Amino acid sequence: MKYYIYLALAICLEVFGSTMLKMSEGFTVLLPSIGVALGFLLSFVFLGLSLHGLALSTAYAIWAGLGTAFTAVTGIILFQEAVDTVKIIALLLIIVGVVMLNKGKGDETKKQVENAIN
């Protein structure tokens, strides 16, 4: 279970880093620029910690997929980015893909999940 918590922290920090990247205005604003560096650095630290108990293919796909989806939603909410039917469908497909990836785990991944819980 703790490895999924690490992965969730990695995703949140990736979204934070991406948001700060937008706010840094090309690294011309100091505090958001520092936020970019810290967000991505800590995101990779927690992603690495999650790999102690999760398969690389699963962890990376979840990190990249959900990070992308949550960053897009953040852009829509915080920066009033355009949203249309195609964007909504694309975001849903990313989330469905992550869910399908987790539902299709093999025996090896199930053992890793059991180890991660203990």
Biopython code that builds the backbone (N, CA, C, O; Angstrom):
import numpy as np
from Bio.PDB.StructureBuilder import StructureBuilder

atoms = [
    (1, "MET", "N", (0.827, -1.199, 0.000)),
    (1, "MET", "CA", (0.000, 0.000, 0.000)),
    (1, "MET", "C", (0.865, 1.256, 0.000)),
    (1, "MET", "O", (0.534, 2.239, -0.662)),
    (2, "LYS", "N", (1.976, 1.225, 0.742)),
    (2, "LYS", "CA", (2.798, 2.426, 0.838)),
    (2, "LYS", "C", (3.382, 2.809, -0.515)),
    (2, "LYS", "O", (3.664, 3.983, -0.754)),
    (3, "TYR", "N", (3.568, 1.834, -1.407)),
    (3, "TYR", "CA", (4.132, 2.144, -2.717)),
    (3, "TYR", "C", (3.130, 2.904, -3.586)),
    (3, "TYR", "O", (3.522, 3.724, -4.416)),
    (4, "TYR", "N", (1.839, 2.633, -3.395)),
    (4, "TYR", "CA", (0.825, 3.407, -4.095)),
    (4, "TYR", "C", (0.718, 4.818, -3.522)),
    (4, "TYR", "O", (0.408, 5.761, -4.250)),
    (5, "ILE", "N", (0.970, 4.966, -2.242)),
    (5, "ILE", "CA", (0.993, 6.303, -1.637)),
    (5, "ILE", "C", (2.161, 7.103, -2.209)),
    (5, "ILE", "O", (2.012, 8.281, -2.533)),
    (6, "TYR", "N", (3.320, 6.461, -2.331)),
    (6, "TYR", "CA", (4.466, 7.129, -2.966)),
    (6, "TYR", "C", (4.114, 7.546, -4.390)),
    (6, "TYR", "O", (4.448, 8.647, -4.827)),
    (7, "LEU", "N", (3.434, 6.652, -5.108)),
    (7, "LEU", "CA", (3.067, 6.956, -6.491)),
    (7, "LEU", "C", (2.077, 8.122, -6.545)),
    (7, "LEU", "O", (2.186, 8.985, -7.416)),
    (8, "ALA", "N", (1.132, 8.151, -5.639)),
    (8, "ALA", "CA", (0.169, 9.260, -5.592)),
    (8, "ALA", "C", (0.871, 10.584, -5.297)),
    (8, "ALA", "O", (0.548, 11.614, -5.888)),
    (9, "LEU", "N", (1.831, 10.544, -4.381)),
    (9, "LEU", "CA", (2.609, 11.760, -4.098)),
    (9, "LEU", "C", (3.406, 12.190, -5.329)),
    (9, "LEU", "O", (3.506, 13.382, -5.619)),
    (10, "ALA", "N", (3.967, 11.229, -6.048)),
    (10, "ALA", "CA", (4.723, 11.543, -7.262)),
    (10, "ALA", "C", (3.824, 12.223, -8.295)),
    (10, "ALA", "O", (4.243, 13.173, -8.957)),
    (11, "ILE", "N", (2.599, 11.742, -8.431)),
    (11, "ILE", "CA", (1.652, 12.322, -9.390)),
    (11, "ILE", "C", (1.288, 13.748, -8.965)),
    (11, "ILE", "O", (1.297, 14.664, -9.787)),
    (12, "CYS", "N", (0.974, 13.930, -7.696)),
    (12, "CYS", "CA", (0.617, 15.270, -7.205)),
    (12, "CYS", "C", (1.764, 16.257, -7.407)),
    (12, "CYS", "O", (1.546, 17.403, -7.802)),
    (13, "LEU", "N", (2.974, 15.808, -7.137)),
    (13, "LEU", "CA", (4.132, 16.691, -7.296)),
    (13, "LEU", "C", (4.421, 16.983, -8.762)),
    (13, "LEU", "O", (4.897, 18.068, -9.094)),
    (14, "GLU", "N", (4.139, 16.024, -9.645)),
    (14, "GLU", "CA", (4.289, 16.285, -11.079)),
    (14, "GLU", "C", (3.294, 17.353, -11.532)),
    (14, "GLU", "O", (3.650, 18.261, -12.283)),
    (15, "VAL", "N", (2.067, 17.242, -11.078)),
    (15, "VAL", "CA", (1.046, 18.238, -11.425)),
    (15, "VAL", "C", (1.441, 19.605, -10.870)),
    (15, "VAL", "O", (1.297, 20.622, -11.547)),
    (16, "PHE", "N", (1.938, 19.620, -9.632)),
    (16, "PHE", "CA", (2.414, 20.867, -9.041)),
    (16, "PHE", "C", (3.543, 21.467, -9.880)),
    (16, "PHE", "O", (3.518, 22.657, -10.195)),
    (17, "GLY", "N", (4.528, 20.649, -10.240)),
    (17, "GLY", "CA", (5.656, 21.125, -11.045)),
    (17, "GLY", "C", (5.207, 21.675, -12.394)),
    (17, "GLY", "O", (5.708, 22.702, -12.853)),
    (18, "SER", "N", (4.265, 20.988, -13.022)),
    (18, "SER", "CA", (3.750, 21.446, -14.316)),
    (18, "SER", "C", (2.994, 22.761, -14.182)),
    (18, "SER", "O", (3.100, 23.640, -15.037)),
    (19, "THR", "N", (2.234, 22.885, -13.109)),
    (19, "THR", "CA", (1.505, 24.132, -12.864)),
    (19, "THR", "C", (2.475, 25.288, -12.623)),
    (19, "THR", "O", (2.286, 26.392, -13.133)),
    (20, "MET", "N", (3.504, 25.016, -11.845)),
    (20, "MET", "CA", (4.520, 26.046, -11.598)),
    (20, "MET", "C", (5.254, 26.407, -12.893)),
    (20, "MET", "O", (5.670, 27.552, -13.074)),
    (21, "LEU", "N", (5.410, 25.440, -13.784)),
    (21, "LEU", "CA", (6.059, 25.712, -15.071)),
    (21, "LEU", "C", (5.275, 26.763, -15.858)),
    (21, "LEU", "O", (5.858, 27.662, -16.463)),
    (22, "LYS", "N", (3.973, 26.640, -15.841)),
    (22, "LYS", "CA", (3.122, 27.630, -16.504)),
    (22, "LYS", "C", (3.261, 28.989, -15.809)),
    (22, "LYS", "O", (3.361, 30.022, -16.471)),
    (23, "MET", "N", (3.268, 28.980, -14.487)),
    (23, "MET", "CA", (3.312, 30.223, -13.724)),
    (23, "MET", "C", (4.694, 30.885, -13.737)),
    (23, "MET", "O", (4.812, 32.074, -13.441)),
    (24, "SER", "N", (5.728, 30.129, -14.076)),
    (24, "SER", "CA", (7.089, 30.682, -14.081)),
    (24, "SER", "C", (7.333, 31.600, -15.275)),
    (24, "SER", "O", (8.324, 32.329, -15.316)),
    (25, "GLU", "N", (6.420, 31.557, -16.247)),
    (25, "GLU", "CA", (6.522, 32.406, -17.444)),
    (25, "GLU", "C", (7.900, 32.290, -18.087)),
    (25, "GLU", "O", (8.606, 33.279, -18.285)),
    (26, "GLY", "N", (8.258, 31.045, -18.406)),
    (26, "GLY", "CA", (9.551, 30.817, -19.060)),
    (26, "GLY", "C", (10.727, 31.001, -18.114)),
    (26, "GLY", "O", (11.795, 31.454, -18.524)),
    (27, "PHE", "N", (10.534, 30.654, -16.865)),
    (27, "PHE", "CA", (11.548, 30.771, -15.815)),
    (27, "PHE", "C", (11.978, 32.222, -15.573)),
    (27, "PHE", "O", (13.128, 32.484, -15.221)),
    (28, "THR", "N", (11.045, 33.161, -15.765)),
    (28, "THR", "CA", (11.346, 34.565, -15.497)),
    (28, "THR", "C", (10.807, 35.026, -14.144)),
    (28, "THR", "O", (11.124, 36.127, -13.693)),
    (29, "VAL", "N", (9.989, 34.184, -13.490)),
    (29, "VAL", "CA", (9.451, 34.494, -12.169)),
    (29, "VAL", "C", (10.088, 33.510, -11.184)),
    (29, "VAL", "O", (9.971, 32.295, -11.346)),
    (30, "LEU", "N", (10.758, 34.044, -10.164)),
    (30, "LEU", "CA", (11.611, 33.228, -9.296)),
    (30, "LEU", "C", (10.882, 32.117, -8.544)),
    (30, "LEU", "O", (11.241, 30.950, -8.701)),
    (31, "LEU", "N", (9.879, 32.434, -7.739)),
    (31, "LEU", "CA", (9.255, 31.422, -6.887)),
    (31, "LEU", "C", (8.622, 30.277, -7.673)),
    (31, "LEU", "O", (8.835, 29.118, -7.316)),
    (32, "PRO", "N", (7.856, 30.550, -8.722)),
    (32, "PRO", "CA", (7.353, 29.421, -9.508)),
    (32, "PRO", "C", (8.482, 28.624, -10.176)),
    (32, "PRO", "O", (8.355, 27.411, -10.348)),
    (33, "SER", "N", (9.563, 29.276, -10.548)),
    (33, "SER", "CA", (10.699, 28.559, -11.137)),
    (33, "SER", "C", (11.311, 27.588, -10.140)),
    (33, "SER", "O", (11.683, 26.470, -10.499)),
    (34, "ILE", "N", (11.414, 28.016, -8.885)),
    (34, "ILE", "CA", (11.899, 27.128, -7.827)),
    (34, "ILE", "C", (10.893, 25.988, -7.623)),
    (34, "ILE", "O", (11.278, 24.841, -7.394)),
    (35, "GLY", "N", (9.611, 26.318, -7.708)),
    (35, "GLY", "CA", (8.556, 25.301, -7.585)),
    (35, "GLY", "C", (8.646, 24.235, -8.659)),
    (35, "GLY", "O", (8.381, 23.062, -8.397)),
    (36, "VAL", "N", (9.020, 24.636, -9.871)),
    (36, "VAL", "CA", (9.199, 23.668, -10.963)),
    (36, "VAL", "C", (10.274, 22.659, -10.579)),
    (36, "VAL", "O", (10.062, 21.449, -10.655)),
    (37, "ALA", "N", (11.426, 23.171, -10.169)),
    (37, "ALA", "CA", (12.557, 22.303, -9.837)),
    (37, "ALA", "C", (12.214, 21.374, -8.673)),
    (37, "ALA", "O", (12.466, 20.171, -8.741)),
    (38, "LEU", "N", (11.646, 21.926, -7.617)),
    (38, "LEU", "CA", (11.298, 21.107, -6.453)),
    (38, "LEU", "C", (10.201, 20.104, -6.773)),
    (38, "LEU", "O", (10.273, 18.946, -6.361)),
    (39, "GLY", "N", (9.188, 20.545, -7.505)),
    (39, "GLY", "CA", (8.075, 19.658, -7.849)),
    (39, "GLY", "C", (8.532, 18.450, -8.649)),
    (39, "GLY", "O", (8.183, 17.314, -8.328)),
    (40, "PHE", "N", (9.315, 18.700, -9.696)),
    (40, "PHE", "CA", (9.754, 17.579, -10.525)),
    (40, "PHE", "C", (10.795, 16.720, -9.822)),
    (40, "PHE", "O", (10.780, 15.497, -9.962)),
    (41, "LEU", "N", (11.696, 17.339, -9.071)),
    (41, "LEU", "CA", (12.696, 16.565, -8.340)),
    (41, "LEU", "C", (12.020, 15.627, -7.341)),
    (41, "LEU", "O", (12.315, 14.432, -7.311)),
    (42, "LEU", "N", (11.122, 16.161, -6.534)),
    (42, "LEU", "CA", (10.435, 15.330, -5.545)),
    (42, "LEU", "C", (9.512, 14.311, -6.209)),
    (42, "LEU", "O", (9.329, 13.211, -5.687)),
    (43, "SER", "N", (8.933, 14.665, -7.348)),
    (43, "SER", "CA", (8.107, 13.717, -8.078)),
    (43, "SER", "C", (8.924, 12.489, -8.472)),
    (43, "SER", "O", (8.474, 11.354, -8.312)),
    (44, "PHE", "N", (10.126, 12.726, -8.986)),
    (44, "PHE", "CA", (10.980, 11.597, -9.373)),
    (44, "PHE", "C", (11.463, 10.814, -8.157)),
    (44, "PHE", "O", (11.627, 9.596, -8.229)),
    (45, "VAL", "N", (11.688, 11.497, -7.054)),
    (45, "VAL", "CA", (12.090, 10.789, -5.829)),
    (45, "VAL", "C", (10.983, 9.821, -5.411)),
    (45, "VAL", "O", (11.251, 8.650, -5.143)),
    (46, "PHE", "N", (9.748, 10.303, -5.356)),
    (46, "PHE", "CA", (8.643, 9.437, -4.933)),
    (46, "PHE", "C", (8.316, 8.381, -5.981)),
    (46, "PHE", "O", (7.918, 7.271, -5.626)),
    (47, "LEU", "N", (8.475, 8.699, -7.257)),
    (47, "LEU", "CA", (8.298, 7.671, -8.291)),
    (47, "LEU", "C", (9.327, 6.566, -8.081)),
    (47, "LEU", "O", (8.999, 5.382, -8.170)),
    (48, "GLY", "N", (10.559, 6.949, -7.806)),
    (48, "GLY", "CA", (11.608, 5.963, -7.544)),
    (48, "GLY", "C", (11.293, 5.112, -6.324)),
    (48, "GLY", "O", (11.509, 3.900, -6.341)),
    (49, "LEU", "N", (10.791, 5.727, -5.274)),
    (49, "LEU", "CA", (10.419, 4.966, -4.076)),
    (49, "LEU", "C", (9.293, 3.984, -4.377)),
    (49, "LEU", "O", (9.276, 2.871, -3.852)),
    (50, "SER", "N", (8.356, 4.397, -5.219)),
    (50, "SER", "CA", (7.243, 3.505, -5.554)),
    (50, "SER", "C", (7.721, 2.269, -6.310)),
    (50, "SER", "O", (7.095, 1.211, -6.244)),
    (51, "LEU", "N", (8.824, 2.408, -7.023)),
    (51, "LEU", "CA", (9.333, 1.288, -7.821)),
    (51, "LEU", "C", (9.939, 0.182, -6.965)),
    (51, "LEU", "O", (10.237, -0.898, -7.475)),
    (52, "HIS", "N", (10.125, 0.435, -5.675)),
    (52, "HIS", "CA", (10.605, -0.625, -4.786)),
    (52, "HIS", "C", (9.549, -1.713, -4.611)),
    (52, "HIS", "O", (9.876, -2.841, -4.241)),
    (53, "GLY", "N", (8.277, -1.378, -4.876)),
    (53, "GLY", "CA", (7.218, -2.361, -4.689)),
    (53, "GLY", "C", (6.275, -2.510, -5.858)),
    (53, "GLY", "O", (5.375, -3.349, -5.816)),
    (54, "LEU", "N", (6.455, -1.712, -6.913)),
    (54, "LEU", "CA", (5.565, -1.774, -8.071)),
    (54, "LEU", "C", (6.379, -2.036, -9.329)),
    (54, "LEU", "O", (7.557, -1.686, -9.408)),
    (55, "ALA", "N", (5.740, -2.651, -10.301)),
    (55, "ALA", "CA", (6.387, -2.885, -11.589)),
    (55, "ALA", "C", (6.614, -1.554, -12.293)),
    (55, "ALA", "O", (5.769, -0.662, -12.227)),
    (56, "LEU", "N", (7.746, -1.418, -12.963)),
    (56, "LEU", "CA", (8.073, -0.190, -13.684)),
    (56, "LEU", "C", (6.993, 0.158, -14.699)),
    (56, "LEU", "O", (6.548, 1.303, -14.773)),
    (57, "SER", "N", (6.575, -0.831, -15.480)),
    (57, "SER", "CA", (5.586, -0.559, -16.532)),
    (57, "SER", "C", (4.277, -0.035, -15.948)),
    (57, "SER", "O", (3.672, 0.881, -16.506)),
    (58, "THR", "N", (3.847, -0.596, -14.852)),
    (58, "THR", "CA", (2.603, -0.161, -14.223)),
    (58, "THR", "C", (2.761, 1.211, -13.583)),
    (58, "THR", "O", (1.948, 2.104, -13.821)),
    (59, "ALA", "N", (3.796, 1.384, -12.776)),
    (59, "ALA", "CA", (3.987, 2.649, -12.065)),
    (59, "ALA", "C", (4.166, 3.809, -13.031)),
    (59, "ALA", "O", (3.560, 4.866, -12.858)),
    (60, "TYR", "N", (5.002, 3.613, -14.052)),
    (60, "TYR", "CA", (5.267, 4.709, -14.977)),
    (60, "TYR", "C", (4.023, 5.060, -15.779)),
    (60, "TYR", "O", (3.748, 6.237, -16.010)),
    (61, "ALA", "N", (3.271, 4.055, -16.205)),
    (61, "ALA", "CA", (2.052, 4.330, -16.971)),
    (61, "ALA", "C", (1.035, 5.098, -16.139)),
    (61, "ALA", "O", (0.402, 6.033, -16.628)),
    (62, "ILE", "N", (0.882, 4.702, -14.890)),
    (62, "ILE", "CA", (-0.051, 5.413, -14.010)),
    (62, "ILE", "C", (0.438, 6.831, -13.766)),
    (62, "ILE", "O", (-0.346, 7.778, -13.838)),
    (63, "TRP", "N", (1.728, 6.989, -13.477)),
    (63, "TRP", "CA", (2.308, 8.307, -13.211)),
    (63, "TRP", "C", (2.134, 9.233, -14.417)),
    (63, "TRP", "O", (1.689, 10.372, -14.275)),
    (64, "ALA", "N", (2.484, 8.741, -15.585)),
    (64, "ALA", "CA", (2.401, 9.569, -16.786)),
    (64, "ALA", "C", (0.948, 9.850, -17.174)),
    (64, "ALA", "O", (0.596, 10.984, -17.501)),
    (65, "GLY", "N", (0.114, 8.823, -17.136)),
    (65, "GLY", "CA", (-1.276, 8.981, -17.562)),
    (65, "GLY", "C", (-2.076, 9.892, -16.649)),
    (65, "GLY", "O", (-2.706, 10.845, -17.107)),
    (66, "LEU", "N", (-2.051, 9.598, -15.361)),
    (66, "LEU", "CA", (-2.819, 10.424, -14.429)),
    (66, "LEU", "C", (-2.199, 11.808, -14.271)),
    (66, "LEU", "O", (-2.916, 12.793, -14.099)),
    (67, "GLY", "N", (-0.881, 11.887, -14.328)),
    (67, "GLY", "CA", (-0.232, 13.197, -14.280)),
    (67, "GLY", "C", (-0.679, 14.076, -15.437)),
    (67, "GLY", "O", (-0.954, 15.263, -15.259)),
    (68, "THR", "N", (-0.749, 13.483, -16.628)),
    (68, "THR", "CA", (-1.205, 14.215, -17.806)),
    (68, "THR", "C", (-2.665, 14.644, -17.663)),
    (68, "THR", "O", (-3.012, 15.793, -17.937)),
    (69, "ALA", "N", (-3.510, 13.718, -17.236)),
    (69, "ALA", "CA", (-4.937, 14.027, -17.099)),
    (69, "ALA", "C", (-5.174, 15.103, -16.046)),
    (69, "ALA", "O", (-5.919, 16.053, -16.288)),
    (70, "PHE", "N", (-4.547, 14.964, -14.880)),
    (70, "PHE", "CA", (-4.740, 15.946, -13.815)),
    (70, "PHE", "C", (-4.142, 17.308, -14.173)),
    (70, "PHE", "O", (-4.673, 18.346, -13.777)),
    (71, "THR", "N", (-3.043, 17.302, -14.916)),
    (71, "THR", "CA", (-2.460, 18.569, -15.360)),
    (71, "THR", "C", (-3.397, 19.266, -16.343)),
    (71, "THR", "O", (-3.558, 20.485, -16.290)),
    (72, "ALA", "N", (-4.008, 18.504, -17.229)),
    (72, "ALA", "CA", (-4.967, 19.092, -18.166)),
    (72, "ALA", "C", (-6.167, 19.680, -17.429)),
    (72, "ALA", "O", (-6.622, 20.777, -17.755)),
    (73, "VAL", "N", (-6.674, 18.963, -16.450)),
    (73, "VAL", "CA", (-7.806, 19.469, -15.660)),
    (73, "VAL", "C", (-7.396, 20.725, -14.889)),
    (73, "VAL", "O", (-8.173, 21.675, -14.785)),
    (74, "THR", "N", (-6.182, 20.728, -14.352)),
    (74, "THR", "CA", (-5.674, 21.910, -13.657)),
    (74, "THR", "C", (-5.609, 23.106, -14.595)),
    (74, "THR", "O", (-5.975, 24.216, -14.210)),
    (75, "GLY", "N", (-5.153, 22.893, -15.811)),
    (75, "GLY", "CA", (-5.102, 23.972, -16.798)),
    (75, "GLY", "C", (-6.480, 24.530, -17.109)),
    (75, "GLY", "O", (-6.657, 25.737, -17.270)),
    (76, "ILE", "N", (-7.452, 23.634, -17.191)),
    (76, "ILE", "CA", (-8.827, 24.064, -17.469)),
    (76, "ILE", "C", (-9.369, 24.886, -16.301)),
    (76, "ILE", "O", (-10.003, 25.922, -16.504)),
    (77, "ILE", "N", (-9.118, 24.418, -15.082)),
    (77, "ILE", "CA", (-9.675, 25.086, -13.899)),
    (77, "ILE", "C", (-8.929, 26.378, -13.561)),
    (77, "ILE", "O", (-9.553, 27.422, -13.369)),
    (78, "LEU", "N", (-7.591, 26.312, -13.488)),
    (78, "LEU", "CA", (-6.820, 27.477, -13.030)),
    (78, "LEU", "C", (-6.552, 28.516, -14.120)),
    (78, "LEU", "O", (-6.520, 29.717, -13.852)),
    (79, "PHE", "N", (-6.362, 28.038, -15.349)),
    (79, "PHE", "CA", (-5.941, 28.958, -16.410)),
    (79, "PHE", "C", (-7.001, 29.141, -17.485)),
    (79, "PHE", "O", (-6.729, 29.698, -18.548)),
    (80, "GLN", "N", (-8.211, 28.668, -17.202)),
    (80, "GLN", "CA", (-9.343, 28.798, -18.127)),
    (80, "GLN", "C", (-8.986, 28.354, -19.554)),
    (80, "GLN", "O", (-9.386, 28.986, -20.531)),
    (81, "GLU", "N", (-8.224, 27.251, -19.651)),
    (81, "GLU", "CA", (-7.890, 26.719, -20.974)),
    (81, "GLU", "C", (-9.153, 26.177, -21.625)),
    (81, "GLU", "O", (-10.084, 25.748, -20.943)),
    (82, "ALA", "N", (-9.173, 26.202, -22.939)),
    (82, "ALA", "CA", (-10.347, 25.760, -23.684)),
    (82, "ALA", "C", (-10.635, 24.286, -23.419)),
    (82, "ALA", "O", (-9.726, 23.465, -23.292)),
    (83, "VAL", "N", (-11.907, 23.983, -23.342)),
    (83, "VAL", "CA", (-12.327, 22.591, -23.172)),
    (83, "VAL", "C", (-13.427, 22.317, -24.190)),
    (83, "VAL", "O", (-14.353, 23.110, -24.361)),
    (84, "ASP", "N", (-13.302, 21.183, -24.855)),
    (84, "ASP", "CA", (-14.324, 20.789, -25.820)),
    (84, "ASP", "C", (-14.554, 19.289, -25.700)),
    (84, "ASP", "O", (-13.926, 18.619, -24.879)),
    (85, "THR", "N", (-15.441, 18.776, -26.508)),
    (85, "THR", "CA", (-15.802, 17.364, -26.442)),
    (85, "THR", "C", (-14.598, 16.460, -26.693)),
    (85, "THR", "O", (-14.432, 15.450, -26.009)),
    (86, "VAL", "N", (-13.768, 16.806, -27.653)),
    (86, "VAL", "CA", (-12.608, 15.984, -27.977)),
    (86, "VAL", "C", (-11.654, 15.916, -26.785)),
    (86, "VAL", "O", (-11.138, 14.843, -26.471)),
    (87, "LYS", "N", (-11.417, 17.037, -26.124)),
    (87, "LYS", "CA", (-10.516, 17.047, -24.971)),
    (87, "LYS", "C", (-11.080, 16.203, -23.833)),
    (87, "LYS", "O", (-10.339, 15.459, -23.189)),
    (88, "ILE", "N", (-12.370, 16.308, -23.581)),
    (88, "ILE", "CA", (-13.000, 15.519, -22.521)),
    (88, "ILE", "C", (-12.895, 14.024, -22.842)),
    (88, "ILE", "O", (-12.562, 13.223, -21.969)),
    (89, "ILE", "N", (-13.177, 13.656, -24.078)),
    (89, "ILE", "CA", (-13.080, 12.239, -24.469)),
    (89, "ILE", "C", (-11.641, 11.744, -24.328)),
    (89, "ILE", "O", (-11.409, 10.634, -23.850)),
    (90, "ALA", "N", (-10.682, 12.560, -24.743)),
    (90, "ALA", "CA", (-9.270, 12.173, -24.642)),
    (90, "ALA", "C", (-8.862, 11.956, -23.191)),
    (90, "ALA", "O", (-8.171, 10.985, -22.883)),
    (91, "LEU", "N", (-9.276, 12.842, -22.302)),
    (91, "LEU", "CA", (-8.958, 12.696, -20.878)),
    (91, "LEU", "C", (-9.604, 11.440, -20.296)),
    (91, "LEU", "O", (-8.983, 10.724, -19.511)),
    (92, "LEU", "N", (-10.846, 11.178, -20.683)),
    (92, "LEU", "CA", (-11.515, 9.966, -20.222)),
    (92, "LEU", "C", (-10.806, 8.714, -20.729)),
    (92, "LEU", "O", (-10.692, 7.728, -20.001)),
    (93, "LEU", "N", (-10.334, 8.747, -21.963)),
    (93, "LEU", "CA", (-9.605, 7.599, -22.510)),
    (93, "LEU", "C", (-8.304, 7.345, -21.750)),
    (93, "LEU", "O", (-7.927, 6.194, -21.529)),
    (94, "ILE", "N", (-7.623, 8.410, -21.354)),
    (94, "ILE", "CA", (-6.402, 8.244, -20.555)),
    (94, "ILE", "C", (-6.741, 7.546, -19.240)),
    (94, "ILE", "O", (-6.068, 6.595, -18.841)),
    (95, "ILE", "N", (-7.780, 8.021, -18.576)),
    (95, "ILE", "CA", (-8.166, 7.443, -17.290)),
    (95, "ILE", "C", (-8.626, 6.000, -17.462)),
    (95, "ILE", "O", (-8.262, 5.138, -16.662)),
    (96, "VAL", "N", (-9.418, 5.727, -18.489)),
    (96, "VAL", "CA", (-9.860, 4.353, -18.760)),
    (96, "VAL", "C", (-8.654, 3.460, -19.046)),
    (96, "VAL", "O", (-8.614, 2.311, -18.607)),
    (97, "GLY", "N", (-7.681, 3.980, -19.776)),
    (97, "GLY", "CA", (-6.482, 3.210, -20.064)),
    (97, "GLY", "C", (-5.719, 2.832, -18.811)),
    (97, "GLY", "O", (-5.234, 1.707, -18.691)),
    (98, "VAL", "N", (-5.610, 3.764, -17.875)),
    (98, "VAL", "CA", (-4.923, 3.478, -16.612)),
    (98, "VAL", "C", (-5.700, 2.422, -15.823)),
    (98, "VAL", "O", (-5.101, 1.511, -15.251)),
    (99, "VAL", "N", (-7.016, 2.539, -15.789)),
    (99, "VAL", "CA", (-7.841, 1.557, -15.080)),
    (99, "VAL", "C", (-7.685, 0.184, -15.727)),
    (99, "VAL", "O", (-7.528, -0.816, -15.025)),
    (100, "MET", "N", (-7.727, 0.125, -17.050)),
    (100, "MET", "CA", (-7.578, -1.151, -17.756)),
    (100, "MET", "C", (-6.206, -1.760, -17.501)),
    (100, "MET", "O", (-6.085, -2.974, -17.332)),
    (101, "LEU", "N", (-5.192, -0.938, -17.473)),
    (101, "LEU", "CA", (-3.840, -1.427, -17.191)),
    (101, "LEU", "C", (-3.797, -2.106, -15.830)),
    (101, "LEU", "O", (-3.179, -3.159, -15.677)),
    (102, "ASN", "N", (-4.446, -1.511, -14.854)),
    (102, "ASN", "CA", (-4.455, -2.087, -13.509)),
    (102, "ASN", "C", (-5.344, -3.328, -13.411)),
    (102, "ASN", "O", (-5.044, -4.235, -12.635)),
    (103, "LYS", "N", (-6.418, -3.382, -14.175)),
    (103, "LYS", "CA", (-7.296, -4.556, -14.156)),
    (103, "LYS", "C", (-6.639, -5.748, -14.852)),
    (103, "LYS", "O", (-6.939, -6.896, -14.526)),
    (104, "GLY", "N", (-5.757, -5.487, -15.796)),
    (104, "GLY", "CA", (-5.139, -6.555, -16.568)),
    (104, "GLY", "C", (-3.820, -7.033, -16.005)),
    (104, "GLY", "O", (-3.025, -7.631, -16.730)),
    (105, "LYS", "N", (-3.566, -6.787, -14.735)),
    (105, "LYS", "CA", (-2.302, -7.185, -14.135)),
    (105, "LYS", "C", (-2.165, -8.697, -14.139)),
    (105, "LYS", "O", (-3.140, -9.421, -13.937)),
    (106, "GLY", "N", (-0.957, -9.161, -14.368)),
    (106, "GLY", "CA", (-0.669, -10.591, -14.332)),
    (106, "GLY", "C", (-0.369, -11.050, -12.919)),
    (106, "GLY", "O", (-0.410, -10.259, -11.976)),
    (107, "ASP", "N", (-0.065, -12.338, -12.775)),
    (107, "ASP", "CA", (0.233, -12.902, -11.464)),
    (107, "ASP", "C", (1.431, -12.238, -10.815)),
    (107, "ASP", "O", (1.452, -12.042, -9.600)),
    (108, "GLU", "N", (2.443, -11.885, -11.623)),
    (108, "GLU", "CA", (3.648, -11.258, -11.070)),
    (108, "GLU", "C", (3.311, -9.926, -10.423)),
    (108, "GLU", "O", (3.800, -9.616, -9.337)),
    (109, "THR", "N", (2.475, -9.136, -11.092)),
    (109, "THR", "CA", (2.108, -7.843, -10.544)),
    (109, "THR", "C", (1.237, -8.015, -9.303)),
    (109, "THR", "O", (1.347, -7.234, -8.359)),
    (110, "LYS", "N", (0.376, -9.027, -9.296)),
    (110, "LYS", "CA", (-0.450, -9.278, -8.111)),
    (110, "LYS", "C", (0.431, -9.604, -6.912)),
    (110, "LYS", "O", (0.150, -9.162, -5.798)),
    (111, "LYS", "N", (1.489, -10.368, -7.130)),
    (111, "LYS", "CA", (2.425, -10.663, -6.044)),
    (111, "LYS", "C", (3.094, -9.381, -5.566)),
    (111, "LYS", "O", (3.302, -9.195, -4.367)),
    (112, "GLN", "N", (3.434, -8.485, -6.513)),
    (112, "GLN", "CA", (4.071, -7.223, -6.124)),
    (112, "GLN", "C", (3.105, -6.371, -5.312)),
    (112, "GLN", "O", (3.515, -5.701, -4.365)),
    (113, "VAL", "N", (1.839, -6.390, -5.672)),
    (113, "VAL", "CA", (0.834, -5.630, -4.916)),
    (113, "VAL", "C", (0.712, -6.197, -3.506)),
    (113, "VAL", "O", (0.640, -5.445, -2.534)),
    (114, "GLU", "N", (0.690, -7.520, -3.398)),
    (114, "GLU", "CA", (0.618, -8.136, -2.070)),
    (114, "GLU", "C", (1.848, -7.762, -1.244)),
    (114, "GLU", "O", (1.734, -7.477, -0.052)),
    (115, "ASN", "N", (3.017, -7.762, -1.873)),
    (115, "ASN", "CA", (4.241, -7.365, -1.166)),
    (115, "ASN", "C", (4.187, -5.899, -0.772)),
    (115, "ASN", "O", (4.663, -5.518, 0.298)),
    (116, "ALA", "N", (3.606, -5.076, -1.639)),
    (116, "ALA", "CA", (3.537, -3.644, -1.369)),
    (116, "ALA", "C", (2.627, -3.359, -0.168)),
    (116, "ALA", "O", (2.873, -2.425, 0.595)),
    (117, "ILE", "N", (1.585, -4.165, -0.008)),
    (117, "ILE", "CA", (0.651, -3.969, 1.094)),
    (117, "ILE", "C", (1.322, -4.330, 2.420)),
    (117, "ILE", "O", (1.057, -3.703, 3.446)),
    (118, "ASN", "N", (2.175, -5.324, 2.394)),
    (118, "ASN", "CA", (2.838, -5.779, 3.640)),
    (118, "ASN", "C", (3.983, -4.935, 3.963)),
    (118, "ASN", "O", (4.656, -5.166, 4.968)),
]
sb = StructureBuilder()
sb.init_structure("model")
sb.init_model(0)
sb.init_chain("A")
sb.init_seg("    ")
for serial, (resi, resn, name, xyz) in enumerate(atoms, 1):
    if name == "N":
        sb.init_residue(resn, " ", resi, " ")
    sb.init_atom(name, np.array(xyz, "f"), 0.0, 1.0, " ", f" {name:<3s}", serial, name[0])
structure = sb.get_structure()
